[in-house]
């Protein structure tokens, strides 16, 4: 089997490995080559690759995606969030999670959601 083979060729136990390699090559390389090139060119316009080379892959990931496991404190949440739907920063949230959940469900019943 070669990459020029027609789609009429049956996959057998004898050629399944080559079929898998050709399928992988098409799906991950040739089949998306134009899209990958366009993505690379667009990304390079926004973030020039020669400038990004100064950073490790991990540093680039954090710059583009942010910290995936931030450690939030209660003070952080109070400082960086804005209470809405009748809540205020001073409103007491019960420590009992079940009680809090019931209050949440009841408060949701007062609002109609349009999906």
Secondary structure, 3 states (H helix, E strand, C coil): CCCCCCCCCCCCCCCHHHHHHHHHHHHHCHHHHHHHHHHHHHHHHHCCHHHHCCCCHHHHHHHHHCCCCCCCCHHHHHHHCCCCCCCCCCCCCCCCHHHHHHHHHHHHCCCCCCC
